């Protein structure tokens, strides 16, 4: 089913290279340093829809981390990154893609680590 969401951490070969591109763009824009996040940990799940030309059509928070500041930064990172998403590769014969990704923040003594959590 073409509407089924695909995990950002999929190992399926038809998505792998394109999703690596998407993850790299998000990680570049996921610049995180906010004093109010000090000591916060959390994991959140987003779903976003891309159109064939790489444009972001929709973005929804599926599961909150429990901290608005963490949720907002992950949402902002995807939104900022989306301006540099490439169009789908030709072999991906789809009009749009629903993508799910889990974002994790782990607070350490002097900084907050962030990860794409593998499903």
PyMOL commands that set and color helices and strands:
alter all, ss='L'
color gray80, all
select helices_A, chain A and resi 13-29+35-37+68-84
alter helices_A, ss='H'
color red, helices_A
select strands_A, chain A and resi 6-7+42-51+56-63+96-107+112-117
alter strands_A, ss='S'
color yellow, strands_A
deselect
rebuild
show_as cartoon
